[in-house]
Amino acid sequence: MKVVLLAGGFGSRISEESQFKPKPMIEIGGMPILWHIMKEYAYYGYNEFIICAGYKQEYIKQWFANYFLYNSDISFDFRGDKNEMTVHHSHLDHWKVTVVDTGYNTMTGGRIKRIQEYVGNEPFMMTYGDGVCDVEIDKLVAFHKSHGKIATLTAVKMAQDKGVLEISKNRSVKAFREKNANDGVPINAGYMVFQPEIFNYLTDDTCIFEHDPLHNLVEDGQLMSYVHEGFWQCMDNVREKEMLENLLKQGKAPWKRWDREVPKHK
């Protein structure tokens, strides 16, 4: 199952760094937050990624183009008439990464629509390129397969200004709306799983995934929620970036699972 990552926005609320690079490429612990998210999925065995790029998309392409050099021990020999490069040890992740320019001003739904040819006619996962989580991906996928609906999103209870979900007892999403200041109900944290029929809900570059597509999925009874009670945090501003940095420095980053034993899939 492929993983689609939305990485094309401007990141205007963290413009201190996003003026130089795409928001998902802002580093925490010396590596882009996008890399951290990819490591989360790879920990569960999902290592084929499609990145929906846009704003400063060349930065993402250049970073991955040099990823081999960044993670290898290399000798450069310029003696005499030589111009040789020898790779001694490589510490690469076993990933396939497709970076797609989905447009500079394209909305979220439009970006997903543009990568349809790379996904093909099969289920896939999708999340935003600016938030980390310790959701158990294997259980999320198992839940999605169990209910037979088109879409599953991960819901968390946090004090954030994201879209609010109204969830029934069987975890079917009954309504999706913008958050009010006093809400204490689940929000959409991303980490979604889709059947290929999701593309029927997407239109053109102006399509905002969090608006009509999600509302229409709700009306059709095709949106389910996987409730996550653990850690989730987006990186919308410098304060949140520093908080994630501190968790890494203290060795308390809940999303950093990749140095642990990989769970066995049933």
C-alpha positions as CSV (number, residue, x, y, z in Angstrom):
1,M,0.0,0.0,0.0
2,K,1.4,3.4,-1.0
3,V,1.6,6.4,1.2
4,V,0.6,9.8,-0.1
5,L,2.1,12.9,1.7
6,L,0.7,16.4,1.2
7,A,3.8,18.7,1.0
8,G,2.8,21.5,-1.3
9,G,1.5,24.3,1.0
10,F,3.1,27.6,1.9
11,G,3.4,27.2,5.7
12,S,2.6,30.9,6.3
13,R,2.3,30.5,10.0
14,I,5.9,29.4,10.3
15,S,7.2,31.8,7.7
16,E,10.5,32.3,9.7
17,E,11.7,29.1,7.9
18,S,9.1,28.4,5.2
19,Q,10.2,31.4,3.3
20,F,13.3,29.4,2.4
21,K,11.9,25.9,2.1
22,P,8.6,24.0,2.1
23,K,7.1,23.6,5.5
24,P,7.5,19.7,5.5
25,M,11.2,20.2,4.9
26,I,11.7,22.2,8.1
27,E,14.0,20.2,10.3
28,I,13.4,18.8,13.8
29,G,16.4,16.9,15.2
30,G,18.4,17.6,12.1
31,M,16.0,16.0,9.6
32,P,12.9,17.3,7.8
33,I,9.6,16.6,9.6
34,L,8.6,14.9,6.3
35,W,11.4,12.4,6.9
36,H,10.1,11.7,10.4
37,I,6.6,10.9,9.1
38,M,8.0,8.6,6.4
39,K,10.0,6.8,9.1
40,E,6.8,6.2,11.0
41,Y,5.2,4.5,8.0
42,A,8.4,2.5,7.1
43,Y,8.5,1.2,10.7
44,Y,5.3,-0.7,9.8
45,G,6.6,-1.9,6.5
46,Y,5.1,0.8,4.2
47,N,8.0,2.2,2.2
48,E,6.6,3.4,-1.1
49,F,5.8,7.2,-0.9
50,I,4.2,9.7,-3.3
51,I,4.9,13.3,-2.2
52,C,2.5,16.0,-3.4
53,A,4.8,18.9,-3.8
54,G,4.1,22.5,-4.9
55,Y,5.6,25.5,-3.2
56,K,9.4,25.3,-3.6
57,Q,9.0,21.7,-4.9
58,E,12.6,21.8,-6.3
59,Y,13.9,21.9,-2.7
60,I,12.2,18.5,-2.0
61,K,13.5,17.0,-5.2
62,Q,17.1,18.2,-4.6
63,W,17.0,16.9,-1.0
64,F,16.0,13.4,-2.1
65,A,18.4,13.5,-5.1
66,N,21.2,14.0,-2.6
67,Y,19.9,11.6,0.0
68,F,22.3,8.8,-1.1
69,L,25.3,11.1,-0.6
70,Y,24.0,12.3,2.8
71,N,23.8,8.7,4.1
72,S,26.9,7.1,2.7
73,D,30.6,7.0,3.5
74,I,32.4,8.1,0.3
75,S,35.9,8.7,-0.9
76,F,36.6,11.3,-3.6
77,D,39.9,10.8,-5.4
78,F,41.1,13.7,-7.5
79,R,44.8,12.7,-7.6
80,G,46.5,12.9,-10.9
81,D,44.0,12.7,-13.7
82,K,41.5,10.8,-11.5
83,N,38.0,11.9,-10.8
84,E,36.7,8.9,-8.9
85,M,34.1,8.4,-6.2
86,T,34.1,5.2,-4.1
87,V,31.1,4.3,-1.8
88,H,32.2,2.4,1.3
89,H,29.1,2.1,3.4
90,S,25.6,3.2,2.7
91,H,22.9,3.7,5.4
92,L,19.9,4.3,3.2
93,D,16.3,3.6,4.0
94,H,14.8,1.1,1.6
95,W,12.2,3.5,0.1
96,K,10.8,4.3,-3.2
97,V,10.0,8.0,-3.3
98,T,8.0,9.7,-6.1
99,V,8.0,13.5,-5.9
100,V,5.2,15.1,-8.0
101,D,4.8,18.8,-8.8
102,T,1.1,19.2,-8.1
103,G,1.0,22.9,-8.7
104,Y,1.9,26.1,-6.8
105,N,-1.6,27.2,-5.8
106,T,-3.4,23.8,-6.0
107,M,-5.7,23.0,-3.0
108,T,-5.4,19.8,-1.0
109,G,-8.1,17.8,-2.9
110,G,-6.6,18.9,-6.2
111,R,-3.2,17.7,-5.2
112,I,-4.5,14.2,-4.3
113,K,-6.4,14.1,-7.6
114,R,-3.2,14.9,-9.5
115,I,-1.4,11.9,-8.2
116,Q,-4.1,9.4,-9.2
117,E,-2.0,7.9,-11.9
118,Y,0.8,7.1,-9.5
119,V,-1.5,5.4,-7.0
120,G,-3.4,3.3,-9.5
121,N,-6.5,1.3,-8.7
122,E,-5.7,0.2,-5.2
123,P,-6.1,1.4,-1.6
124,F,-3.6,3.9,-0.3
125,M,-2.8,5.9,2.8
126,M,-2.5,9.7,3.0
127,T,-1.4,12.3,5.6
128,Y,-0.3,15.8,5.9
129,G,3.5,16.6,5.8
130,D,3.6,18.7,9.0
131,G,2.4,16.5,11.9
132,V,3.9,13.5,13.8
133,C,2.0,10.8,15.6
134,D,2.4,7.5,17.4
135,V,-0.7,5.9,15.8
136,E,-0.3,2.2,15.2
137,I,-0.5,2.1,11.5
138,D,-1.0,-1.7,11.3
139,K,-4.1,-1.4,13.5
140,L,-5.4,1.7,11.5
141,V,-5.1,-0.3,8.3
142,A,-6.8,-3.4,9.8
143,F,-9.7,-1.2,11.0
144,H,-10.1,0.3,7.5
145,K,-10.2,-3.2,6.0
146,S,-12.8,-4.3,8.5
147,H,-15.6,-1.8,7.8
148,G,-15.7,-1.8,4.0
149,K,-16.2,2.0,3.6
150,I,-14.3,4.3,1.2
151,A,-12.4,6.4,3.8
152,T,-10.9,6.2,7.2
153,L,-9.4,9.1,9.1
154,T,-7.6,9.2,12.4
155,A,-9.4,11.2,15.1
156,V,-7.7,12.6,18.2
157,K,-8.9,14.8,21.1
158,M,-6.7,17.9,21.3
159,A,-7.1,21.6,21.7
160,Q,-6.4,22.5,18.1
161,D,-8.1,24.7,15.4
162,K,-8.8,21.8,13.0
163,G,-11.9,20.3,11.6
164,V,-14.3,18.9,14.2
165,L,-15.8,15.4,13.9
166,E,-19.1,14.1,15.2
167,I,-18.7,10.4,15.6
168,S,-21.4,7.7,16.2
169,K,-21.0,4.7,18.5
170,N,-19.9,2.5,15.5
171,R,-17.2,5.1,14.6
172,S,-19.1,6.3,11.6
173,V,-18.5,10.0,11.0
174,K,-21.9,11.8,11.2
175,A,-20.7,15.3,10.6
176,F,-17.7,17.4,9.8
177,R,-17.4,21.1,10.7
178,E,-15.0,23.8,11.6
179,K,-13.9,23.9,15.2
180,N,-15.3,26.3,17.8
181,A,-13.2,27.8,20.6
182,N,-14.9,25.7,23.3
183,D,-15.0,22.4,21.5
184,G,-13.7,19.3,23.3
185,V,-14.5,16.8,20.6
186,P,-12.3,14.7,18.2
187,I,-10.5,16.5,15.4
188,N,-9.2,15.2,12.1
189,A,-5.5,14.4,12.6
190,G,-4.9,13.0,9.1
191,Y,-3.3,9.5,8.9
192,M,-6.1,8.4,6.5
193,V,-6.7,5.3,4.5
194,F,-8.7,5.4,1.2
195,Q,-10.1,3.1,-1.3
196,P,-9.5,4.2,-4.9
197,E,-13.1,5.4,-5.1
198,I,-12.0,8.4,-3.2
199,F,-11.0,10.0,-6.5
200,N,-14.6,10.2,-7.5
201,Y,-15.1,12.8,-4.8
202,L,-12.3,15.0,-6.1
203,T,-12.6,17.5,-8.9
204,D,-10.0,20.0,-10.0
205,D,-7.1,22.1,-8.6
206,T,-9.6,24.3,-6.6
207,C,-10.9,21.3,-4.7
208,I,-10.3,21.6,-0.9
209,F,-10.3,18.0,0.5
210,E,-11.4,19.1,3.9
211,H,-14.6,20.8,2.5
212,D,-16.8,19.2,-0.1
213,P,-15.1,15.8,-0.4
214,L,-15.2,15.1,3.4
215,H,-18.7,16.4,3.7
216,N,-19.9,14.3,0.8
217,L,-18.3,11.2,2.2
218,V,-20.2,11.9,5.4
219,E,-23.5,12.3,3.6
220,D,-22.9,9.0,1.7
221,G,-22.0,7.2,4.9
222,Q,-18.5,6.4,3.6
223,L,-16.3,8.1,6.2
224,M,-15.2,6.2,9.3
225,S,-12.9,7.3,12.2
226,Y,-10.0,5.4,13.8
227,V,-9.9,6.9,17.3
228,H,-6.3,7.5,18.5
229,E,-5.7,8.2,22.2
230,G,-2.0,8.6,22.0
231,F,0.3,11.4,20.8
232,W,-0.3,13.6,17.8
233,Q,1.2,17.1,17.1
234,C,1.3,19.3,14.1
235,M,4.0,21.9,13.5
236,D,2.2,25.1,12.6
237,N,4.5,27.6,14.3
238,V,7.9,28.1,15.9
239,R,6.6,27.2,19.4
240,E,5.4,23.8,18.2
241,K,8.7,23.2,16.3
242,E,10.7,23.9,19.5
243,M,8.4,21.6,21.5
244,L,9.1,18.7,19.0
245,E,12.8,19.5,19.1
246,N,12.8,19.3,22.9
247,L,11.1,16.0,22.9
248,L,13.7,14.6,20.6
249,K,16.6,16.0,22.6
250,Q,15.1,14.5,25.8
251,G,14.6,11.1,24.2
252,K,10.9,11.4,24.8
253,A,9.6,11.6,21.2
254,P,6.6,9.3,21.1
255,W,6.6,9.1,17.3
256,K,10.2,7.9,17.1
257,R,9.5,4.2,16.9
258,W,12.0,3.1,14.3
259,D,14.7,2.0,16.8
260,R,12.2,-0.5,18.3
261,E,11.2,-3.9,17.3
262,V,8.8,-3.9,14.3
263,P,5.4,-5.3,15.2
264,K,4.3,-8.5,13.5
265,H,1.5,-8.2,11.0
266,K,-1.4,-10.7,11.4
